[in-house]
Structures are given as structure tokens and as C-alpha cells.
């Protein structure tokens, strides 16, 4: 598998958005973390607070169903997840 230093991906959170209302934001952040660990084989994942703010822009129980993020490599097994900004 080739090294991925900067990688953009779309994470689907539809199952979480249709689940129980309590703590949807926390479950969405755990899902993002688990996807990054599974995809990159990371030991530590740092999620930018702007990602959480963007997820809960309609309220903590009305999260977005999809989010586009950029994953950057910090150290050997440490990755940073930031919000992808559209360039038009």
C-alpha cells in the first residue's frame, strides 16, 4: 500500500443521522475516527474542532449525513482530520 500524506475523502454518516437522537454528534465523531483508523492503520487520530462544529451546524441532534474531510499525516501513526473546503 502506498503512503498517503494528504488524502481527501467523503465519509457517509447516514446511518447515524437516522438513528436515535441522543448523542448523535459523539457517535458521528467516533465513526469518523474508526474510518480513519481502518483506512490508514492509524494509532492516533486528531479531529479538528471545525469538523465537529460543521457536523452540528443544525444542532447536536441534527447532524449532516455526509462530510468531506482532508486527512493529513502528522507523525508515523498519527493523522489529522480537517474539513475540506471547496475551491471554485
C-alpha positions in Angstrom: 0.0 0.0 0.0 1.4 3.4 -0.9 1.9 6.2 1.6 -0.9 8.7 1.8 0.3 12.1 3.2 -2.7 14.2 2.2 -5.9 12.4 1.3 -9.4 13.8 0.7 -12.4 11.5 1.4 -16.2 11.7 1.9 -17.5 10.0 5.0 -21.1 8.8 4.9 -22.9 9.3 8.2 -26.4 8.4 7.1 -26.9 5.5 9.5 -26.0 7.8 12.4 -28.2 10.6 11.1 -31.2 8.3 11.1 -30.5 6.6 14.5 -31.5 7.7 18.0 -31.3 11.4 18.7 -29.2 11.2 21.9 -25.5 11.8 21.3 -25.6 11.7 17.5 -22.6 14.1 17.4 -20.5 11.9 19.6 -21.3 8.8 17.6 -20.5 10.6 14.3 -17.1 11.6 15.6 -16.4 8.0 16.7 -17.4 6.8 13.3 -15.0 9.3 11.6 -12.2 8.2 13.9 -12.9 4.5 13.2 -13.0 5.0 9.4 -9.6 6.8 9.6 -8.1 4.0 11.8 -9.4 1.3 9.5 -8.4 3.0 6.2 -4.9 4.3 7.2 -4.0 1.9 10.1 -3.5 4.8 12.5 -2.9 4.6 16.2 -3.9 8.2 17.0 -6.4 10.4 15.1 -6.7 14.1 15.9 -10.0 15.7 14.7 -10.1 19.4 14.1 -12.8 21.2 16.2 -14.1 22.8 13.0 -15.2 19.3 11.8 -17.4 18.9 14.9 -18.8 22.4 14.5 -19.6 21.8 10.9 -21.3 18.4 11.7 -23.6 20.1 14.3 -24.4 23.2 12.4 -28.1 22.4 12.6 -27.9 21.3 16.2 -26.2 18.4 18.0 -29.1 16.0 17.2 -29.4 17.0 13.6 -26.1 16.2 12.1 -25.1 16.2 8.4 -25.5 13.0 6.5 -22.1 13.3 4.7 -18.9 15.2 5.3 -15.9 15.8 3.1 -12.6 15.8 5.1 -8.9 16.0 4.3 -6.6 13.6 6.2 -3.0 14.7 6.8 -0.2 12.6 8.2 1.5 14.2 11.3 3.8 11.5 12.6 4.4 7.8 11.9 0.9 6.6 13.0 -0.8 10.0 13.8 -3.3 11.6 11.5 -5.1 15.0 11.5 -8.6 15.2 10.1 -9.6 18.7 8.8 -12.7 20.0 7.0 -12.3 20.1 3.2 -13.0 23.5 1.7 -14.5 23.7 -1.7 -12.3 25.5 -4.3 -14.5 27.1 -7.0 
